[in-house]
Structure formats: C-alpha cells, structure tokens
Amino acid sequence: MRVAIRGGVALAMLLVLAACVNSPAPAYQPGIANLQVLRAGAAPIAVDDFAADAGVNNSRFSLRGNTMTGAGVDSDFSTYLQQALESELRTAGRLDAASGLRLSGTLTTNRLDAADSAVGNATVGARFVLTRDGRVVYDRRLVADHTWESSFMGAIAIPAAFQGYAATVQMLIGQLFADPAFIEASR
C-alpha cells in the first residue's frame, strides 16, 4: 500500500513539473509593412546594444505555470528587441555593422498578461536613439499595446501569449520605422 501511495505521489509530482515549462520568446518574424518602409529609402543602419530601464521586467514572464524568457545568452527582453531590429534590417538589406548610422535603445515598458480567460495583453515600450557619426539625429519613446483573444485553457492561452508578445514587439518596431522623423533621420 505504501509503495502505491509513494508511486502515486511521485507520478503526481512529475505531472506538475512537466506542466511547468521555461521557454524563450518565439523567434521573431519581420513584418512585411516594416520591410516595405525600410526598402523605400532607409540607409544602412548598425544596431548597438539595448538595455532596460531600472525596474522594467527584462528577464521573464510567468504565464500560468510556464515561464517565457527573452533572447540571447542573457535571455533578456531588451536583447530580444535588439535582435528583432537586427532581423528586420537584415531582411530588408539595411543592416550594416560598419554604418555611421547607429541605432540603440532602452526598454522602458515590458508587460505581458495572460491571466484573463478571455483576452491577453502585452505592452512594450522603448526609447530609440539614432546617431549619425556620433551626433543624435533621432530620440523618441514609443509604446505598443496589443490585445488578443485568449482562453481559459492554458494549452491555448500560453501559446497565444507567446505569439501576442512577439506581435507587440513587431508593432513597436513598426511604429519606429513608420515615424516620419525616423524616416527622415535614417536617409
């Protein structure tokens, strides 16, 4: 009897642990609208390191027993944003590490909520700074907020939250690339 109870307890613990997953944010996919804007006239741009403001969640989100982390060796969300920008620029043929135009930034807002049974929400904000040969030509804070349908069932809500976060980052980058001041500064 004791063996059966211990076996049952061990099985229950394994099932609970199996439900807890630590996963990185999904691979970033460049947006078509972003590519069109970049290809329309942006000069080659280098992307420098991104950081996070003090107090901004830069390491992980807890989503119904699962954990989502950022990107890179540090698993930070500021690195995820940096790599997303590099991906957009690379895909558009506009990434050049030797360029005199250099884009850097700071993650200023980073929230992901998948607790609601009907909707999920993410808010991502950053301060973007573009310099040309060391002189600041663009400095602006932007924020993207995105809401999507969710579910009571974690098997639906958790993947939706992962994708919703990536979509929010894409929206933020879209705001940057569509900003007339950025377009002018990046020519």
C-alpha positions as CSV (number, residue, x, y, z in Angstrom):
1,M,0.0,0.0,0.0
2,R,2.8,2.4,0.9
3,V,4.6,1.7,-2.4
4,A,1.4,2.5,-4.3
5,I,0.9,5.8,-2.4
6,R,4.6,6.8,-2.9
7,G,4.3,5.9,-6.6
8,G,1.1,7.9,-6.9
9,V,2.7,10.9,-5.2
10,A,5.8,10.6,-7.4
11,L,3.6,10.5,-10.5
12,A,1.6,13.5,-9.5
13,M,4.8,15.5,-8.8
14,L,6.2,14.5,-12.3
15,L,3.0,15.7,-13.9
16,V,3.1,19.0,-12.1
17,L,6.8,19.5,-13.0
18,A,6.1,18.6,-16.6
19,A,3.4,21.3,-16.8
20,C,6.0,24.0,-15.8
21,V,8.0,24.9,-18.8
22,N,10.7,27.5,-19.2
23,S,10.8,28.7,-22.9
24,P,12.3,31.6,-24.8
25,A,10.2,34.1,-26.6
26,P,9.3,32.9,-30.1
27,A,11.6,33.5,-33.0
28,Y,11.0,37.0,-34.3
29,Q,9.4,37.3,-37.8
30,P,10.0,40.5,-39.7
31,G,6.8,42.4,-40.7
32,I,6.0,42.9,-44.4
33,A,5.0,46.6,-43.8
34,N,8.2,47.2,-41.9
35,L,10.3,45.7,-44.8
36,Q,8.5,47.9,-47.3
37,V,9.2,51.1,-45.3
38,L,12.9,50.1,-44.9
39,R,13.3,49.2,-48.5
40,A,11.7,52.5,-49.6
41,G,14.7,54.6,-48.6
42,A,16.4,53.9,-45.3
43,A,20.2,53.9,-45.4
44,P,22.2,51.0,-43.9
45,I,22.0,51.1,-40.1
46,A,24.1,49.4,-37.3
47,V,22.3,48.2,-34.2
48,D,24.1,48.7,-30.9
49,D,23.2,47.1,-27.6
50,F,19.9,47.6,-26.0
51,A,19.3,47.7,-22.2
52,A,16.3,48.0,-19.9
53,D,15.4,50.8,-17.6
54,A,15.7,50.1,-13.9
55,G,12.5,48.4,-12.6
56,V,11.5,47.1,-16.0
57,N,10.9,43.4,-16.3
58,N,13.7,42.3,-18.5
59,S,14.1,38.6,-17.7
60,R,11.0,36.5,-17.6
61,F,7.2,36.4,-17.6
62,S,5.3,33.8,-15.6
63,L,2.3,32.6,-17.6
64,R,0.1,30.1,-15.8
65,G,2.9,27.9,-14.6
66,N,5.1,28.5,-17.6
67,T,7.9,30.9,-18.0
68,M,8.8,33.0,-21.0
69,T,12.3,34.5,-21.2
70,G,13.9,36.9,-23.7
71,A,16.7,36.1,-26.2
72,G,20.4,35.8,-26.5
73,V,22.8,34.4,-24.0
74,D,21.4,36.7,-21.3
75,S,17.8,35.7,-22.0
76,D,16.8,39.4,-21.7
77,F,13.8,41.0,-23.5
78,S,16.0,44.0,-24.3
79,T,18.2,41.6,-26.3
80,Y,15.0,40.2,-27.9
81,L,14.1,43.7,-29.1
82,Q,17.7,44.3,-30.3
83,Q,17.7,41.0,-32.2
84,A,14.2,41.8,-33.7
85,L,15.5,45.1,-35.0
86,E,18.6,43.4,-36.5
87,S,16.3,40.8,-38.1
88,E,14.1,43.5,-39.7
89,L,17.1,45.4,-41.0
90,R,18.9,42.3,-42.2
91,T,15.8,41.0,-44.1
92,A,15.4,44.4,-45.8
93,G,19.1,44.5,-46.7
94,R,19.7,47.5,-44.4
95,L,21.8,46.1,-41.6
96,D,25.5,47.2,-41.7
97,A,27.7,46.9,-38.6
98,A,30.1,49.5,-40.0
99,S,27.4,52.1,-40.8
100,G,27.8,55.6,-39.4
101,L,24.0,55.4,-38.6
102,R,23.7,53.6,-35.3
103,L,20.5,52.6,-33.5
104,S,20.5,52.0,-29.8
105,G,17.7,51.9,-27.2
106,T,16.3,51.2,-23.8
107,L,13.4,49.0,-22.9
108,T,11.1,51.3,-20.9
109,T,7.9,49.2,-20.6
110,N,7.5,45.5,-20.7
111,R,4.3,43.7,-19.6
112,L,2.6,40.5,-20.6
113,D,-0.7,39.4,-19.1
114,A,-2.3,36.0,-19.9
115,A,-4.2,35.6,-16.7
116,D,-7.6,36.6,-18.1
117,S,-9.7,33.8,-19.5
118,A,-11.0,35.9,-22.4
119,V,-8.2,38.2,-23.5
120,G,-4.4,38.5,-23.3
121,N,-2.5,41.8,-23.3
122,A,1.1,43.0,-23.8
123,T,2.6,46.4,-23.6
124,V,6.2,47.0,-24.8
125,G,7.8,50.4,-24.9
126,A,11.3,51.7,-25.7
127,R,13.4,54.8,-26.1
128,F,15.1,54.6,-29.5
129,V,18.2,56.7,-30.3
130,L,19.6,57.0,-33.8
131,T,23.0,58.7,-34.2
132,R,24.8,59.7,-37.3
133,D,28.6,59.8,-36.9
134,G,28.1,60.2,-33.1
135,R,25.5,63.0,-33.3
136,V,21.9,62.3,-32.2
137,V,19.5,62.6,-35.1
138,Y,16.5,60.8,-33.6
139,D,15.5,60.3,-30.0
140,R,12.0,59.2,-29.2
141,R,10.0,57.0,-26.8
142,L,7.4,54.7,-28.4
143,V,4.9,52.3,-26.8
144,A,2.9,49.5,-28.4
145,D,-0.1,47.9,-26.7
146,H,-1.7,44.7,-28.1
147,T,-4.7,42.7,-27.0
148,W,-5.7,39.3,-28.4
149,E,-8.3,36.6,-27.8
150,S,-7.3,34.1,-25.1
151,S,-8.8,31.1,-23.4
152,F,-9.5,29.6,-20.0
153,M,-7.4,26.6,-21.2
154,G,-3.7,27.1,-20.7
155,A,-2.9,25.0,-23.8
156,I,-4.5,27.7,-25.9
157,A,-3.7,30.8,-23.8
158,I,0.0,30.2,-23.3
159,P,1.0,29.9,-27.0
160,A,-1.3,32.8,-27.7
161,A,0.5,34.9,-25.2
162,F,3.9,34.0,-26.6
163,Q,2.7,35.0,-30.1
164,G,0.9,38.1,-28.8
165,Y,4.2,39.3,-27.2
166,A,6.1,38.8,-30.5
167,A,3.3,40.7,-32.3
168,T,3.6,43.5,-29.9
169,V,7.3,43.9,-30.4
170,Q,6.6,43.9,-34.2
171,M,4.1,46.6,-33.7
172,L,6.6,48.7,-31.7
173,I,9.2,48.3,-34.4
174,G,6.6,49.2,-37.0
175,Q,5.9,52.5,-35.1
176,L,9.6,53.3,-35.2
177,F,10.1,52.6,-38.9
178,A,6.9,54.4,-39.8
179,D,7.7,57.5,-37.8
180,P,8.3,60.4,-40.3
181,A,11.1,61.8,-38.0
182,F,12.8,58.4,-38.1
183,I,12.4,58.0,-41.8
184,E,13.9,61.5,-42.4
185,A,16.8,60.8,-39.9
186,S,17.6,57.4,-41.4
187,R,18.0,58.6,-45.1
